[in-house]
Amino acid sequence: MGAQKKGATRFSEDPEELARVPLQAILLADSFTTKFRPITLDRPKVLLPLVNVPMINYTLAWLESAGVEEVIVFCCAHSKQVINYLESSEWFSHPNFSVTTIESHNSISAGDALRLIYERNVIQGDFVLISGDTVSNMSLTQVLKEHKERKKKDSNAIMTMIIKRSKSSPIIHQSRLGTDELFMAIDPNTKQLLYYEDKADYSKGAICLDKLLLADNPTISLHNDKQDCYIDICSPEVLSLFTDNFDYQHLRRHFVKGLLVDDIMGYKVFTHEIHSNYAARIDNFRSYDSISKDIIQRWTYPFVPDVKFFGNSATKLERQGMYRASDIVQSRSAEIGSFTVIGNGTRIGNNAKISNSVVGEGCTIGSNVSIEGSYIWDNVIIEDGCKLMHSIVCDGVVIKSGAVLEPGVVLSFKVIIGQQFVVPPYSKVSLFQQPTKQDSDEELEYADNSSGIVENSSMADTVDKSNGQFTSELLDEECGPTYELGTGGVGYIWSICEGSHEEEWRHSIAPIPADKLAEAMQTTDDDLELLTQDGSVLPPSGELKPDSNYSDDNEDPRDVSIYFEKEVEATFLRAVHENIKEDHVILEVNSLRLSYNKLFTDCAGAIFYSLMKLALETPHSSPSELCNSTMDVITKWKKLLKSYLTDIDEQIEVIQKFEEICLESAKEFSPLFSKILFHLYDKDLIQEDAILKWDDEKKYADEADKVFVKQSEKFIQWLREAPEEDDDEEDEEE
Amino acid sequence: MPDVQVLVNDFINKLRKRKIEGSQATSRQTAELLRSVISQTRVPYTNQAGALIDAVRAVGEQLIAANPVELAVGNIVRRVLHIIREEDLSLATAAVAGLGLSSVSDDEDDSERDNHPVLSAAVVAAAARSTLRPPSLQTLLEDVPDSGAVPHTSSSGGDSEGKSKSADKSSRSRKLKHDVIEALNELIQDITTCHELIAEQAVEHIHQNEVILTLGSSRTVLEFLCAAKEKKRSFRVFVAEGAPRYQGHLLAKDLVTRGLQTTLITDSAVFAMISRVNMVIVGAHAVMANGGVIAPVGLNMVALAAQRHAVPFVVLAGSHKLCPLYPHNPEVLLNELRSPSELLDFGEFSDCMDFGTGTASPLLHVVNPTFDYVPPKLVSLFITDTGGHNPSYVYRLIADYYSADDLVVQRRPPTAS
């Protein structure tokens, strides 16, 4: 803390010096995830083409235009490729814009990267932290000013996060970028970030806020319609914080949440919302698709295909959002639909249909090919009659005639698809075999196994066995499993692990299938129903009063029991009113028990509770009348109750439940406790052992709890003396 | 000349990123850049004009490619090329005359040439008005052999000519560059003062108690209106706001601070108000060779409304906006589609652009074109820094300012062959 303070005072002392420091940016050219596998086995993510331009160029071009003077590119995976690319590009020769690279081979997370950068001691002042897959056109002047002013006033304001409004789908709880719904609590006046949760558990339909949060802040606005742009303005302290907390790995999950929870240091994170500008990060295949379409629709202006914002080839924008490079050989009968980009030197055959797609440079597209919503990179050969739907096809792929790519297919570099072969939906095909062991990279997929890779596979099983090798080495074409991708096909279909197969559609570039939507809609409806029953539906976004009471985690089991009891009661009342047979009621209650995962004891308690409630609701004028009606009810539904009172534990539960009723919900019963208890005993519903045991248990309870024990003292006394008599009687009867 | 290359790259970058707004600023900066290019170019003894033209053309090609929509860049590049040709020609004729008259003394020759440049620079600057040499005839008769010689001189044809006149050429080698730079300075001067030159004519066009309509914001229009105001004309101005950038708001503010009676209306109210308007005065992005105008979006509608009510539609354009090209497919090729975020808030409509559901192709398209094309028949009058002209006369103005050889700057042959 001392070190922090020193740092803080140093900066507040001479703001003049701060102003003279050139604006720096740290660009992480590695996402430290495996979501783009298998493509990223060959090429780093930042060099993947986004509308025919490697992603990193969008980020660099934006940084350059936003007035950043020095960019430190942190390379980890495939660092040589990134460095070579940057060296051959024009970024190194730019005046007033210096790009330097830092290479690391053992960093496995953003945290490691920042720690390494801190060691190098290259950051002098405030910096922009961004990853190499971010597309934006926002202006930084305003946010930098805000950040500096805040920093001057409060040295603990060390980070400003850029957010943008973007509604996430209410049905599947995911944003248009395929990321999970994000919940943020922001102080509307100071814009301070108070709460950040990107892995909200929607099954509960609720999020948990710390009560202190509500107590400390007069106003909080809670948003689920904000998108995190992953652009941060950071003060140099951020780097030292990463060094101090060596376990920080992920920027959001560890660092931001860590800061929010930690109140000793008192560091604060602020937000800045951008309105007219665009900013988004490519996190998975779905966001790749969405952002590509945004670029084609010019939201990222001036970083659009027909503007040469970096050394890309000249493309002309034509009507209906069609971008065509100059050297295209296109058949007269080919149909190119709207919002399509065709790269330089591509040849398109007769009757080919292309819509909503991006085609790279030097591709050859045969006749009668139909391409819809797909991303075809450079030098791809697509033979006649192929059909591509919502797929990504990397460099050098050959798709032989008549092959079909179903939605969501990803073909990695140089794969060959055989004739007439139909690639199943969501499959990923690579020349590399699926890694069988989780290497260090996979560990980074914290809690998110949606694209994780499991040990064995069901689909590729046969292939793996036939080859008898589990290494991920490039195979020669000859020994490639020809039958897996049709005749002449080369490559392996990566299998998807069982657990994540369900989730595959979330992150794929294909549109969400209708059945999944319907399914999601169903569950949402159910959730909403539950919530409305509870009467505490969380407003999607709005101000919360500090006095609103949010349930904590530990109360949740109780909530479930309340639902269960209500359901049982409803079932029982239906039985009463509609004269349903007891057997059926038992069946229904049993099924409820299973669905709520309850014990028999709970059923017994719930049924007893509903019985008593029924009795209480029958009109009565005096306690004795109540007593009579209760007895009537019990007699009537004796069989039902009996079926749940087979065990001594269940009987004790009922007694305790009765106590509870008398104490809390229906005080009218309290004077009748012993009478009804006797009646239960009389009707053989409760064994004397249970009553005695209950009595024993109560011996050590405090006085207040003993009220009913005392009331039924006589009865218990009688029971204790009775056994012999009872036995005798029975004997006599026999 | 690495520093020039740096300058060029810097300017290209700015053009690409669309960081320079407005054709006046663009053309001035282009001219300044080309001036430094010329001053840095090493001229060989033979065929200096060819070397200069090649240098300017090489840079110009890059500049035009950097932002093909900003036509002013191409205009200025062509103007500069034209200036080089003109200066070369005038020097050549002067030299021929000089040789005939006095080939004896170098000093005399020099002094005579000293006079000539001043004269010729003035001639070029006022090229349009020059009645000295009818430009069309000039280019037809004299420019053609000259420009034809340009690509070849280095190889064969020029050599013999160069040898025969080598002494003379070497002596006037630095002259040409000097003259061209002089002329360029004048061009830059013209560009910076074009507002005043246009505004001077305001009184002739705006009369007492008239109602003037304009759309969006143009500095030329602002100066024009204010000039009329300074001459004690009292009139009213209707300003259409010019969605989606709403620069009309700024114009209205400026007009009010200068004491003009101003009414702000929406673009869609133009038709309703046009019957009360005496004259429409607007700025332009570029004036094409056929007299058509590339203008801020919305102006075609204003022009149509004006025609319907027989209101004169006057376009103010500095001579740097005259473009020697014809508009083929003007709505597409000469337009710039800006970001849709100027129209609507992305966040508000993000659910309409969720590609994850439905057909995966967005149902909502937002198109934000920057320019409109106003066909020549809708324009009543052009007011340039050289005076008022009919749209049908524009081709003639262009012939004065540009030489036919430069229309296609991107031509490869000069560099390739």
Interface residues (C-beta under 8 A of the other chain):
Chain A: A61 S65 P95 N137 K164 R165 S166 K167 S169 I171 I172 Q174 R176 G178 D225 H275 S276 N277 Y278 R286 D289 S290 K293 D294 Q297 R298 W299 T300 Y301 P302 V307 K308 F309 A314 K316 L317 E318 R319 G321 F339 S355 N356 G373 H390 A510 P511 I512 L517
Chain B: V6 N9 D10 R16 K17 R18 K19 A65 A66 V332 L333 L337 R338 S339 P340 S341 E342 D345 F346 G347 E348 S350 D351 M353 D354 F355 G356 T357 G358 T359 A360 S361 P362 H365 V366 N368
